[in-house]
């Protein structure tokens, strides 16, 4: 596909669509025009902001909690069972894994307040989440993209954290966990550079004792786990 001349940066329009097969499962997809072409954003590069209605999306009003990188849904399911009043969405960008998480929810109709979304977390935050509607952020064992040439794909960076600040409620906790030492060191530098992000627990335990599938495996292998809890300060 040829790109518009003189457009320094571009990206595709995306739409949020419910799955036709699994209730509570949504896809963040690149839109296609009638002729099959992929429409770009306007030349000014301003994204189309179409915030979701929390009540329409979850069946109950917000605020919500978000798990960024929910994997197969181990943490998501157990956490939602403990908190029947908290609408929670799990974001996952691997189609096969996201589908497994959605199927786990279908088997548990007693947690209708959970959703799984297949797609890029950054674009969901930027283009679909309204301001000040998230009460907690969970990010456990994200893909570390270990090769140096792939570091640009890491989600944990200033553009994403700017969206965390925009969408967070005051004092919303941000839970972080990884087994990757180098990625953790990079993330800690980022956290420390943000004046609005306050470290609460620099060496945290699993959130409410709930471990993800990755953490269970890594702990059995004796790998070190790096966890912390921060909070979003909006009074600065």
C-alpha positions as CSV (number, residue, x, y, z in Angstrom):
1,X,0.0,0.0,0.0
2,X,1.4,3.4,-1.0
3,X,1.5,6.0,1.8
4,X,0.5,9.7,1.5
5,X,3.4,11.9,0.5
6,X,4.7,14.2,3.2
7,X,3.0,12.3,6.0
8,X,5.8,11.8,8.6
9,X,4.0,9.3,10.8
10,X,0.8,7.4,10.3
11,X,-1.3,4.7,11.8
12,X,-4.5,2.9,11.0
13,X,-8.0,3.5,12.3
14,X,-9.3,0.9,14.6
15,X,-12.8,-0.2,15.8
16,X,-13.9,-2.1,18.9
17,X,-16.1,-5.0,17.9
18,X,-17.8,-7.7,20.1
19,X,-17.1,-11.3,19.2
20,X,-19.9,-13.1,17.5
21,X,-19.0,-16.4,19.2
22,X,-18.0,-15.6,22.8
23,X,-19.9,-13.2,25.1
24,X,-17.6,-10.8,26.9
25,X,-14.9,-11.0,24.2
26,X,-14.0,-8.0,22.1
27,X,-11.6,-7.3,19.2
28,X,-9.8,-4.1,18.6
29,X,-9.4,-4.4,14.8
30,X,-8.0,-2.2,12.1
31,X,-10.9,-0.9,10.0
32,X,-11.2,-1.7,6.3
33,X,-12.9,0.4,3.7
34,X,-15.5,-1.0,1.3
35,X,-12.8,-1.7,-1.3
36,X,-10.6,-3.5,1.2
37,X,-8.1,-0.7,1.7
38,X,-6.9,0.2,5.2
39,X,-7.8,3.8,6.0
40,X,-5.2,6.0,7.6
41,X,-5.8,8.7,10.1
42,X,-6.2,12.3,8.9
43,X,-3.0,13.9,7.8
44,X,-2.9,15.9,11.0
45,X,-2.3,12.6,12.8
46,X,-5.0,13.2,15.4
47,X,-6.6,9.9,16.4
48,X,-10.3,9.4,16.4
49,X,-11.4,9.4,20.1
50,X,-14.6,7.4,20.6
51,X,-14.8,6.7,24.4
52,X,-16.7,3.6,25.4
53,X,-19.7,3.8,27.7
54,X,-18.6,1.9,30.8
55,X,-22.2,0.8,31.6
56,X,-22.8,-0.4,28.0
57,X,-19.5,-2.2,27.8
58,X,-19.7,-4.0,31.2
59,X,-23.4,-4.0,32.0
60,X,-22.7,-1.8,35.1
61,X,-21.1,1.6,35.5
62,X,-17.4,2.2,36.3
63,X,-14.9,2.8,37.6
64,X,-13.1,-0.2,36.2
65,X,-9.9,-2.1,36.7
66,X,-7.6,-3.2,33.9
67,X,-5.2,-6.1,33.5
68,X,-2.7,-5.3,30.8
69,X,-1.6,-8.6,29.3
70,X,-4.1,-11.0,30.9
71,X,-2.6,-14.1,29.2
72,X,-4.9,-17.1,29.6
73,X,-6.9,-15.3,32.3
74,X,-5.6,-17.0,35.4
75,X,-5.3,-13.8,37.5
76,X,-8.3,-12.2,35.8
77,X,-10.7,-15.0,36.8
78,X,-9.5,-15.4,40.4
79,X,-9.4,-11.7,41.0
80,X,-12.9,-11.2,39.6
81,X,-14.3,-14.0,41.7
82,X,-12.9,-12.2,44.8
83,X,-14.4,-8.8,43.6
84,X,-17.9,-9.3,42.1
85,X,-18.5,-5.5,42.2
86,X,-15.5,-4.4,40.2
87,X,-15.8,-4.4,36.4
88,X,-12.5,-5.7,35.0
89,X,-11.1,-5.9,31.5
90,X,-8.2,-8.1,30.6
91,X,-6.2,-6.9,27.5
92,X,-4.3,-9.4,25.5
93,X,-2.7,-9.1,22.0
94,X,-2.1,-12.8,21.2
95,X,-5.3,-14.1,19.5
96,X,-5.0,-17.7,20.6
97,X,-4.3,-16.8,24.2
98,X,-6.9,-14.1,24.4
99,X,-9.5,-16.6,23.1
100,X,-8.5,-19.1,25.9
101,X,-9.1,-16.3,28.5
102,X,-12.5,-15.5,27.0
103,X,-13.5,-19.2,27.1
104,X,-12.6,-19.3,30.7
105,X,-15.0,-16.5,31.4
106,X,-17.8,-18.2,29.4
107,X,-17.4,-21.2,31.7
108,X,-17.9,-18.9,34.8
109,X,-21.3,-17.1,34.4
110,X,-21.0,-16.0,38.0
111,X,-18.5,-13.3,36.9
112,X,-20.4,-11.4,34.2
113,X,-18.5,-8.2,35.1
114,X,-15.3,-9.3,33.3
115,X,-14.3,-8.7,29.7
116,X,-11.4,-9.8,27.5
117,X,-10.2,-7.6,24.8
118,X,-7.9,-8.7,21.9
119,X,-5.8,-5.9,20.7
120,X,-3.0,-3.4,21.4
121,X,-3.4,-1.9,24.9
122,X,-2.0,1.5,24.0
123,X,-4.6,2.2,21.3
124,X,-7.4,0.9,23.6
125,X,-6.3,3.4,26.3
126,X,-5.7,6.3,23.9
127,X,-8.8,5.9,21.6
128,X,-11.5,4.3,23.8
129,X,-11.0,4.9,27.5
130,X,-12.6,8.0,28.9
131,X,-10.7,10.2,31.3
132,X,-10.5,9.3,35.0
133,X,-12.4,6.0,34.8
134,X,-9.8,3.4,36.0
135,X,-9.5,2.6,39.7
136,X,-6.6,0.2,39.4
137,X,-4.0,-1.0,36.8
138,X,-2.5,-4.5,36.8
139,X,0.5,-5.4,34.6
140,X,2.1,-8.7,35.3
141,X,4.8,-10.4,33.3
142,X,4.5,-8.5,30.0
143,X,6.4,-9.5,27.0
144,X,10.0,-8.2,27.7
145,X,11.0,-8.2,24.0
146,X,14.5,-9.2,25.1
147,X,16.4,-8.5,21.9
148,X,17.7,-5.0,21.8
149,X,16.2,-4.3,18.3
150,X,12.8,-5.2,19.6
151,X,12.9,-2.9,22.7
152,X,10.9,-0.3,20.8
153,X,7.9,-2.7,21.0
154,X,7.8,-2.6,24.8
155,X,4.6,-1.1,26.1
156,X,6.1,0.4,29.2
157,X,7.2,3.8,27.9
158,X,6.3,7.5,28.3
159,X,3.4,7.5,25.7
160,X,1.6,4.6,27.5
161,X,2.2,6.0,30.9
162,X,0.7,9.4,29.8
163,X,-2.5,7.4,29.0
164,X,-2.3,5.8,32.5
165,X,-2.3,9.3,34.0
166,X,-5.1,10.5,31.9
167,X,-7.4,7.5,32.5
168,X,-6.6,7.0,36.2
169,X,-8.7,8.0,39.2
170,X,-6.8,9.9,41.9
171,X,-4.7,7.5,43.9
172,X,-5.3,4.5,41.6
173,X,-2.8,1.8,42.3
174,X,-0.5,0.5,39.5
175,X,0.6,-3.1,40.1
176,X,3.8,-4.2,38.3
177,X,5.5,-7.6,38.1
178,X,8.1,-9.2,35.9
179,X,10.7,-11.9,35.9
180,X,13.0,-10.0,33.5
181,X,15.7,-8.2,35.4
182,X,16.7,-5.8,32.5
183,X,13.1,-4.9,31.7
184,X,12.4,-4.3,35.3
185,X,15.4,-2.0,35.7
186,X,14.2,0.0,32.6
187,X,10.7,0.2,34.0
188,X,11.9,1.3,37.4
189,X,13.8,4.2,35.7
190,X,10.7,5.2,33.9
191,X,8.6,5.0,37.1
192,X,11.1,7.2,39.0
193,X,11.0,9.8,36.2
194,X,7.3,10.4,36.6
195,X,6.6,12.9,39.4
196,X,2.9,11.9,39.5
197,X,3.7,8.2,40.2
198,X,4.4,7.4,43.8
199,X,6.1,4.2,44.9
200,X,4.1,2.5,47.7
201,X,5.6,-1.0,47.9
202,X,9.0,-1.4,46.2
203,X,9.1,-5.2,46.9
204,X,5.5,-6.3,46.8
205,X,4.0,-9.7,47.1
206,X,1.5,-11.2,44.6
207,X,-1.6,-9.0,44.5
208,X,-4.0,-10.5,47.1
209,X,-2.0,-13.7,46.9
210,X,-3.0,-14.3,43.3
211,X,-0.3,-15.5,41.0
212,X,-0.4,-15.6,37.2
213,X,0.3,-18.8,35.4
214,X,3.8,-17.4,34.4
215,X,4.6,-16.5,38.1
216,X,3.7,-20.0,39.3
217,X,6.0,-21.5,36.7
218,X,8.8,-19.1,37.3
219,X,8.7,-19.6,41.1
220,X,8.9,-23.3,40.7
221,X,12.0,-22.8,38.6
222,X,13.5,-20.6,41.3
223,X,13.5,-17.5,39.1
224,X,13.6,-14.1,40.8
225,X,10.4,-12.1,40.6
226,X,10.3,-8.3,40.6
227,X,7.1,-6.8,41.9
228,X,6.1,-3.3,43.1
229,X,3.0,-1.3,43.7
230,X,2.7,2.4,42.9
231,X,-0.1,4.9,43.0
232,X,-1.2,7.7,40.6
233,X,-1.1,11.1,42.2
234,X,-3.3,13.6,40.4
235,X,-3.0,16.4,43.0
236,X,0.5,17.5,41.9
